[in-house]
Amino acid sequence: MVAIIVIAMVSITFIYTFQHKKKLIEDVALQTSGILVESIVRSINNSMKYGHTSGINGILSGVKNQEYIKAIRIIDDSGVVLHSANSAEVGMTISSAELQSLAKQKEDRITLSAGSDFFHSFSKIPNTSECNGCHSASSPNIATLETELSLVHLNAHIKDDQRSSIVSAAVLILLIIGVTLALLIMYVDNPIRMLIQSMQQIEQGNFDLAVHIDSTNEMSLLSKQFNMMTCKLKDLMSTTVIHERELARAQEKLAHHHETHLMNQRLEEQLKEIENLNISLEERIEEVEQANYTIADLASELEQKNINLGNAVSRLSTLYKVGLAINSTMNIDRLFNLIVRTTSTTLKAHIGYIILYDAHNNCMNVTNLIGNGKLLYAKTMIPMQDSSVSSWVIRNHQPLLIADISQSPQFARFSDLGYERKTLICVPLMVKDEVIGTLNVVNKLDDSHFNADELEMLTTIAAQAAIAIKNATLYEEQQQTYLNTIQALVSAIEASDSYTKGHSERVTRYSLEIGRRLNLPPDRMQILERAAILHDIGKIGIDLTLLHKEGKLTPEDIRELQQHPVIGMKILEPIDFLQDVRICIGQHHERYDGFGYPNKAKKEDLLLESRILAVADSFDAMTSDRPYRKALVLDNALRELYDNSGSQFDPAIVSAFSEIIEEGMFSRVHGAVPIYAAAAPL
């Protein structure tokens, strides 16, 4: 069966691959044929343009010399062969069936013959004004070029590929089957044969053998159990032999005692003793039975304790994994999603969500409501109510387990979020003595009730989650503080120059709209936004007189200005979380063709965000007044982007930005230049 499955899978793969290769080769041949026919038609037009009609036969004969050209000729509308690579065909008339097919031909086409041996093409030769007046100007076409291209060499290549693929598939099948059989023999067949041989020896009375199989864990366990069974069977056989020997000796003694009377007396005495022994034995049996009951009870208790210990180990393992997962990210939104999904999966809950408590407004913000593994609500706000479980937990600073909501009428059965609650756990998220929110799981997937162990586990998870949330919040606040400080420096630079005031804000708006149009993920959108805000931070290290210079810049001035991306990268170098932003800032004056500055980076080494920033920055610079020129009108600015598309700018980004402008995403640009539909033809 393994062999059949392998053969079927490899055969199907081979057939599909071969058909795909064959179709690809035929498509390439078809495209090549089209190019060849077009080249021939152009050569004929050039000859006719200068009146060299006599050279047409030479062109056709030269093309016919190629081994894959089967036939080539020019036919007029009446079916007469005007020119042909075969001079014997000139002046001949094609058959009526061929003439009728030619008359129905309205446009150029290339077809594959039924036997797949050659391509048959028909191409119209247009009648132009440069044909020396040798044809009527009323006819749009002079004649038809008919060519036949042989595919014998392609078919031979396809057959060679087919043969090599068949050989490869056969070798692969044999290797797979061989390896599979070897594994079965090594890990299954040989161990079983060893066990069968050992059992045959036991049947022959050999109880001293021992089997050792280490091929797999299962076979190793089976060999150990077999050896234990052999030892027990040996002990039972030894005990039986001893008892039979003792019985034989007793019978011998009875056979040789002839003193019947004495024997009877002794027997009576022995019977009495036996009766007494039986009574004692019965008492001992009762004691043994009672001991067995006690042992069974102890074993049951031990088993339950082992189960409890296993559950405790499982919970500790789960808590450890949850703690690692929660502490693996500092992104607050990702952290919320991770906490809710992890707790819902761990406790097998139908619904899970986090509520953050807003003490200032006395309300609760629901984040990441997840049901059946899907995000139902990202964020929503609900008021504090007496019927709300989360409100009770927040006010009392205590976790709450409701095994059955019908037994707790003080709480609403239906949540404000639109679902029915049957069983739930709500625990507070506390940092020191402050409640920052609650962690909630609602309804079990198997419709059972939550229990105290699950409450304890969720409480432990909530303690870890609260600390992680607090740390993530502090981390985001620290990041925002860094960004606000640097943005203040950018604003200070722009405030000193009326020409660049608001430049970073506009570049940010343009960049983010382009990023949304290109479907950038949220984390890259954040990098793009920060880079757009801070892209000119390096100008803080440029002399203000140079920034405000109205005259023509000298080469030294230009070199100094071109250092501001490098200065910006050095300013942001100590800030670890802005490393991608730092790279983007260092590349926003690089060019798509690799001739930008400061590093002349190639396009494949440029971040997508830096290419977006280059378009947005250049557009705002062109549509803004500068000391050395006035702002360009929108048409000219867009035309500059298009003219430099593929050299300075990424063509895809220029196209996307043009669509944004045409759709009126921005009502006005800097310099009071209106955005209107006249830019569309660009």
N, C-alpha and C positions, 0 to 999 in steps of 0.2 A: 504493500500500500504506500509506503514511503517512496518507493521507486516510481510508482504511478503518479503520485502527487508532484514529485520533483520534475518528472518528464513533462507533465502537463503545464506546470508553471513556466519552466524554461522554454517550452515550445511556444506557448502563447506570447511570452516576451520576445522570442526570436521573430515570430511572424509579424508582430506589431512593429518591431524595430526595422525589419527588412522592408515592410510596406512604406514606412515613413521615409527611409533612406531612398527608396525607389522614387517616391513622389517628389522628394527634394531634388534628386538628380534630374528628373523630367522637367521640373519647374525651372531649374537653372538652364537646361538646354533650351527651353521655350524662350526664356529671356534673352539668351545668347542669339537665338535665331532671329528674334525681333530686332536686336541691335544690328545683326548682319544685314538683314533686309533693308533697314533704314539707311545703313551706310551705302548699300548698292544704289538705292533710289537717289540719294544725294549725289553720288558720283555721276549717275546718268543725267540728273538735272544740270550739274555743272558742265558736262559735255555739251548738252543741248543749248545751254545758255550762251556758249561761245561758238555754236554752230558746228561742233565736232561730232556730228551724228555718226560719222564713220568709225569713231573710236569706241562706240557703244559695244560692238561685237567683241572688241579687244578687252573691254572691261568684263564682259560676261565670260569670255574665255579664261581670263586671268582668275576670276572667282571660281570657275569650274575646275581649275587645277587642284583645288582643295579636295582631299580625299572624302570628306563628309558631304560635299555638294553633289547631289545625284543629278539634278537638271536645273537649268535656269534659262528663261526666255521672256520676251516681251510680246504681248498679243494686243492687237487693236480691238475696237468694239465689234468689228465684223467677224472676228475669230481668226484673222490672218496673223501668222507669226512674223513680226517685223524684224526682230533680232533674236539670236539664240547663241548659246555657247557651242552648240552643234550646228555648223553651217548648213548641214543637209536639211534642217528643219525650217530655214528661212524661206518664206513664201508659202509654206504649207498652211492649210486651213484645219483647225481643230474640229473634232466631231460635234454634231448638233447637241448632244447631251452636255458636253463640256461647255459649249457656247451658251446654252440655256443656263447652266450653273453660274457662268461668268456674268451673265446679264443680271442675275438676281443679286450678285455681290454688290452691296451698297457701300461698304467700308472695308478697310484693311483688316485681315485676320490671319491667324496662324493656327492650324489644326493638326492634331496627331492622327496618323493613319490608323486604320482598324487593327492592323497587326503590330502596331507600336514599332515599326521599322524605320519610319521617317516622318519629319514634319513637312506639311504642305502649306505654303503661304501665298496669299494674293495681296499685292500692294498697288494702289492707284498711283499713276505718275501724273501730277497736276500740270495743267496748261497755264503757264504764266506769260506775262507780257514780254519776257526776255527770250522767247523761243524762236526769234528771228522771223516771226510771221509765217512759219511753215505750217501752221495749223489754224483752224477756225477758232476765233476768240470766244465763240458762243459755247464751246464745250468746256466743262470744268476740268476734264481729265484728258490726257493724250492717249494713254494706253494703260495696260495692266501688266505688272511684273509678277511672274509666276516662278516660285522656287521650290525645290524639294531637297531637304537636308536629311542625310542618312543618320540613323541612330545605332548603327551596328556596333560602333566602338563603345557607346554608352551601355548597350545591352550586354556586351562582353564584360564590361566593368561590373555591372549589376550581378551577373552570374558568378564572377569571381568572388564578389563580396558575399553572395549567398552561400557559396561553398565554404568559405572561411568561417562564416557564422555558424553553419551546421556543424563543422568540426569543433568549434569552440563550445557550442552548446552540448555536444556529445561528451566532450572531455569534462565539462562542468558537471553534467549529470552523473558520470561515472565517479568523479571525485566525491560528490555529495553522498551518493549511495554507498560508496566504499567507506567513507568516514562514519556514516550512520551505522552501518553493519559492524564496523570495528568497535564503536562505542557500545552497541548492544551486547556484543560478545564479551567485551572486557568488563562492563559494569553490571550486566544482568545474567547472561547465559553462564559464564564461568562460575560466579558465586553460587548459582542455583545447582549446578552440577556438583560442586563441592558438598553442598548440603545433602543432596540425594545420595552421594557415595557414603557420607557419614551415617545417614539413616540405614543404609544397607548393612554397614558394619555393626550397628546397634542390633539389627535383627539377627545377626550371627552371634551375638553375645558379647561383643567388645564394647564395654562401657567406659574404658579408660581414654578414649579419644577426646580431642578438643579441636574445635574449628575456629580459625582466625581469619576473618574477612574484613578488609579495610578499604574496599573499593569505593563505597559510599557510606554515609551516616546510617541510612536505613539498613543496609546489608550488615554493617558492623553491629547494630542493635539486634538484628535477627540472629547473628552468630552467637552473641552473648546469651540471648534467651535460650537458644538451642543447647548451649553448653550447660546452663543451669538446669534445664529439663533432663539432660543426660545424667547429671549428678544426683538429682532427686530419684530418678528411675533406678540408678545403681544402689542407692540406700534402701529403697523399697525391696529390691530383689534380695539384698543381704539379710534384711529382717525376716523375710519370708522363709529363707533357707534355714535360719537359726530356729525358727518356730517349728518347722517340720522335723528337724533333728531332735528337738526336745520331745516332741510328740512320739517319735519312734522309740526313744529311750524309755518313755513311760509305758508304752505298750509292751516293750520287752520285759520290763520288771513285773507287770501284771501277769504276763504269760508264765513266768517262772515261779510265782507264789502259789503254793499248794495249800497253805494253811488258811482255809477259807474262813474259819470262824474268827481267827485273829484279824484276818484281813477285813472281815465285815465290821468288827468292832472298830478297828482303826478307820475304816471307811466312814462309819457313823460319826466317830469323833471328828474326822476330817470334814464331814458334811456340816456338822455343827459349826466347826471353825470357818468353813466356807460361807455358811449363812451369816455368821458374824462379820466375816470379811465383806460379804455382799452388802450388809447393812452399812458397814463403814465406807464401802466403795460408793454406795448410793449417796451417802452424806458428802463424800468427797466430790462426787459428780455434781451435786447441787452447788457445792462451793465453787467448783470450776465453772459451772454455768453462770453463777452470779459474778464470778471474776470476768468471764467473757462479756457479760452485759456491761460491766464497769469499763472494760477495755474498749468496747464498741462506743460507749458514750464518750470516753476520752478521745477516741479516734475521730468521732464526729466533731467534737469541740476543736481538736487539733486541725481538722480539715477546714472548719469555718475560719479558724484563726489564720490558716494559710491563705484562704481566699481573701480575707480582710487585708492580710499583709500584701498579697498580690495587687489588690485594688489600691492600697496605699502607695505601693511602688509605682503603679501605673499613673496615679494622680501626680506623684512627685515628678515622674518623667515628663508628663504632659505640662506641668507647671514650668519645668525647666525649659522645655522647647518653646512654650509660649513666651517666657521671659526673654529668651534669645531673640525670638522673632520681633517682640515689641521693641526691644532695645537696638534693633538693627537699622532703624531709620530715624531721622530727625525731621522729616517732612510731616507737618501736622495732619494734612488731609490723608496722606498715605498711612500714617499711624492710626488714625481713626478707623479707616477701612480695614487695616490689618487686625486691630483689636477686635472689631465686631465679627469679622469673618472667622478668626481663630476661636473665639469663645462660642460662636454659634456651632461651629464644626465640633469642638471638643464636647460640648454639652448636648449635641444633637438637637438643637433648637430650631424651630420653624422660622422664627423672627428674632433679630437682634439689632440693637441700636444703642447709641450713646447720647445722653442729654447733658448739655452744658448749662450750668445755672448762672443766670445774669442777675446778681444781687442788686445792682443799681436800678434796673427796670422791673425787678421782681417777676421775671418770666424765665422760660426754659427754651433753649434752642436744641432741636433734634438734629443730629448729624449722622449721616451714613445709616439710614434705615435699610436693612438688608433682609429680604425674605426669600427663602428657597435658593440662596446663593446669588440673588440678583439685587442690585442697588435700586430700591424703590423711591427713596427720597434722599437727595444730597444734603439739603438743609431746610428746616422749617421751624417756626416758632409756635409754642403753645403756652397759654397762661397757667399760672399756679392755681390749682383747684383742690378742694377737699377730697374729691372723688378720684384724684390722680394718685397713683402709687408712687411715682417719682417725687411728687410734692411731699408726700408723707415721709419718704426716706430722707429727702433734703432737710426737712424741718427737724426730724428726730435724730439725724446722724447715725442711723442704724440700718443694716440690711433687712430685707423683707422677703420671705418665702411664702408664696400663696400656692399651695398644692392644688386647690380646687377653688376657682373664683366664686362658685355658687355658695361656698361656705364663708365668704367675706362680702356681705351685701353693702358694706360701707364704701366699697370701691366699684367703679363703673365696669360693667362687663365688656362694653365696647369702648375702645380707645379713641381719643380725638384724632388719631392717625388713620382711622378707618378700618380696623380689623377687630375680630372678636378674640377676647382673652379667655383661656381656659385654665392654664397653669402658668406661673411666671416666677422669676426671681429678679429682684431689683436691689443692687448694692451701691453704696455711695462711693464716689471717687474722691478721696480725701488726701490732702497734702497738709501734714501736721494736723491742726484742728479745723482746717477750712474745707468745706465741701465745695468742690468745683463742678460737680455733676453726678450723674448716675450711669451705671452700666446695666443694661436690661437684656434678658432673654425671655422669649414668650413662646409657649406651646411646644411640646415635644413632637418630633417627627413621627414617633410611633404611638402618639396619643396617650402616653403614660403621664405620670405626675413627676414634677421635680422633687428631689429629696434633700435631706440635710447635708449629705456628703457633697452634692452638687452646689449647694449654697456656700459651703466652706471653700470649695474649689474656686467658685466665681469671686468670692470675697478676696481670696489670695491673688487671683488674676487682677482684680480691680485695684488692689494696693500697688502692684507693679505698674499697671496701666496709668494710674494717677501720677506716679512719679515720672513715667515716660512722657505723658502729656505735658506736665509742668516743664520738664526739661526741653521738650520740643518747642513749647511756647517761648521759653526764655531764649532758646537758640534763634527762633525767628525774630524775636525782638532785638537780639544782638545783631543779626544780619541787617534788619531794617535800620538800626542805628548807624551801622557802617555806611549803608547806602544813603541815608539821609545826610550824613556828614559829607560824603563825597559829592552828592548831588548839590549840596549847598555851595561847595567849591565851584562846581560847574555853573551854577546860577550866578555866583560872584563874577566869574569870568564873563558870562554873557551880559551881566548888568553893566559892566564897564564899557560895553560896545553896543550902541543902539542898533547897529546893523545885524548883529547876531542874536539879539534878544529873542527868546522863545524858540531858537533854532533846535535845541535838543528836544523840546516838547513836540515840535512838529515832526522831527525825524522819528521820534518814538511812535507817534500816531501812524505815520506812513508805514513804518516797519512792521508794527503789529498787524495792520490790515493785510499786508502782503503775507505775513506768517499765517494768518487765518485762512487766506485764500489758498495757500500751499499745504494746509492741514498739518501744521507743525504740532507735535505733542505738547502738553502743558509745560513739561519741564524745559523744553527747548524754547517755548514762547517766553518763559520767565528769563532765560538767558538772553534772548533777543531784546526784551524790554530793558533789562539792566544795561546791556551793551549800548543800546540806542541813547539812553539817558546819559551815560558816562563816556561816550565815544570821544569827546573833545576835552577830557580831563587833562590830557597831556599839554594843552595850550597854557596851562598855568606856569609851565616852565619856559614859555616863549616870551620874548621881550614885547611889552604892550605897544611900543612905538612901531614895531614890525607888524603887529596884528592890525594896527590902524593906518598903516602906510597907504597913501593914495596914489603915489607914483608907481612907475614900473619897478617890479621886483628884480633884484640882481640875482645871479646864480647862487651867491652866498646866502641871500635872503631865502631863496627857495629851498636850499639844503637845510637851513635852520628850521623852516616851517615843516619840512618833511620829517623832522625828528619828533613831532608831537605824538604819533602813535607809540614810538619807543618809550617816550617819557611817561605816557599813560600806562603802559605795561609795567614800568618800574614802580609807579605809584601804587598799583594794585597787587604787586607781587607778594606782599606779606599776607594778603587776605586769601585764605585757602579756598573758601566757597565761591570765590569769583574767578577761578582759574580759567574756565571756559569763556567767561565774559572778557577776561584779560586777553585771551587769544583772539577773540572776535575784534576787540578794539585795536589790537596790533595789526589786523588784516584788513581793516575797513577802507584803506587806500590802496590795497593790492588790486591788480587788474586781472580780468578773466584770461587774458592772453599771456600772463606771466611777466609783464613789463611795469608793474606797479612798484610802490615803495612801502615799507623800507627794505623788504627782503626779496623782492621779485619772485614771490611764491607762485607756483604753478596752480592751475585751476583745481586739479585733483587734490591739492593740499589745503585748499581754502574751505573753511566752514561755510555751510549754507547760510548761517546767520550773518556772517561777515559779508557775503555777496548781496544779501538783502539790504544790509545797512549801507553798502556802497551806493546802491540805486537810490535809496531814500535820502541819503546825505547829499548826493549830487543834485537830485531834483530840487531839494529845498534851497541849496546854494544857488542854483540857476534862477529860481523864482524869487530870490531875495535880493534887495539892494546891497551893494558892496561899495566900499570907498572908491574903488577903481572902475565901477560900472553900475548901470541900472539893472533892475531885475528883468529877466527875459519874459516875454509873453508865453502863455501856456503852450501854444502850437510849437514855438521854437524850442522850448524846454523838452517837450515830448519828442520832437524830431531829433534833438541832440542825443536823447537816450537811445532811439532807434538807430541812429547813424553809428553809435559806438557799441551797439549790441553785438556780442561775439568777440569784441576786442577788449573794451574796458569793462563791459557789464555782461552778466549772465543773461542770454536771450530769454530763457524761461521766466526769469524774474521781471525783466522789462515787459514781457507780454502780460504777465499777471498784473503788474502795476498799471499798465495802460488800461486794462479792463476795469480796474478799480476806479480810475479817473473818469472813464467813459460812463460808468454807472452812477456817477455823482456821489460817491461815498463821502467826499469832502466838499462842502458847499463853497468854500473859498480857500485859496492858498495865500501865503504871505506875499505882500506887495499888492494886494487888492486886484490880482489878476483872476478873472472869473473862469470857472471850469465849465465848458460848454461842449455840445455834441460835435462841434466842428473838428475836434481832434480825432474823431473816429477813423477817417480815411488813412491816417498815419499808420 
